[in-house]
């Protein structure tokens, strides 16, 4: 098999950093991750961000004249309540199977996105006020435009990925990686991987930095794309993954405490042998 027939996912790269065998189980043996509360909750939060973005044009079209910030925030909030119900319904079966508290998930998911909603409403209000634009014109000229769940591909590097959020300005773009959990070092690697993909797909835009958004407390970590060693690490890991998939070679396993947090724990250690 030629190397260029295999495309590596950005999530493969971060999985490899966590444990190479995780990539082997997914890409060679075809296993899927087991549902966990953390996985389902993260999916609901991502779904909610995506749905909000899809509705933003409709929200702004409804602003026909000058209104105060609170009115714009209420427009967003009204849609948020409806979209939250849709996102919960989308994962209703998994919530039931894991015996999760639906109301608790609603409350937590709302708290994860409300700060973003407030920032969006404030941006729209300020742009409307400064430029005296409303409705369709406001939407047309508003910056940034936001795309979510954007699929990107690099034929140069043989890497594919899906970016949580991309802010598009006239001359530059800013990728976001949204996390429902806490910081891990490989999150930076993930953002750098998207940087490589975007350089291929958006060659006419400047891409100087990205943002890690930790939705629980709306904490933003700005990452400047200046570290060539990070890029080299990504490409080295990508080549190792391609080689693993091509040769169908099991990298082996060694038990550590982090195994207990892995969605493939039962697959690797179902016989109880941790030697």
C-alpha positions, 0 to 999 in steps of 0.5 A: 500500500502506498503511503499517500493512500492512507489519511491520518485523522487529527484525533489519531495523532492525539490518541497516539500521544495518549497511547499508540494502541488506541490508534491500532484498536480504532484504525486497524481493528475497527473498534469504536469507543464505548459511551461514557458520561464524559463522552456523551456530555462532550458531544452534547456541548459540541452539538449545542455550539454547532446548532447555535451557529446554524441559527445565528443568521436567523437571529440577526435577521430578526434585528430590524432596528436598533435595540439594546444589548439585553434584547439581543441577548434574549433573542439568543437565549430563546433559541438556546433553550429550544436548541438545548432540548434538541441536543438532549433529544439527539442523545436521549438513547445514550443518556438512558443507557447510562442512566444519566440525569437529563435535567442535570445535563441540561443545567450543566450544558447551559452553563457551558455555553452561556458565556459564549452566547453573551459574547456573541450578543455583545459582538453583534450589539457593538457592530450594529451600534458602530456601523448602523446596520440591521437585519440582512446588512448586519449579517452580511458585514458582521465580523467574524463569521463563524463556521462550526464542525468544519471538515478540512483536508491536507493532501500535502500532509495526508491529514484530515480533521474536523475543526470545532469552530473557525472565526473568519475575518477579512484577512485572517482566520482563528481556529478554536478547539472546544473542550468540555474537560480540563487542559491536557498538553495534546490539546496544543498539538491538536490545534497545531494540526488544524493549523497545518490543515488550514494552511492548505485549505485557506492559503489566502488567509493569515493564520497566526494563532488559535484558541483552546476554549474550555467551555466549563468556565469559558477559559480561553488559552491563546496559542501562537503558531510559532513552534516548529518543533510542534509541527515536526512532532505532528508529522513524525507521529503521522508517519508512525501512524501510517506505518502502523496502519499499513503493516497492521502492527500492534504496538503492544500494551503496558498498564498504567493508571491512565488506562482506567480513564480510556474508553478502550480499557475493557477491550485491552484489559478484559481478562484482568491481566495487567502484566 
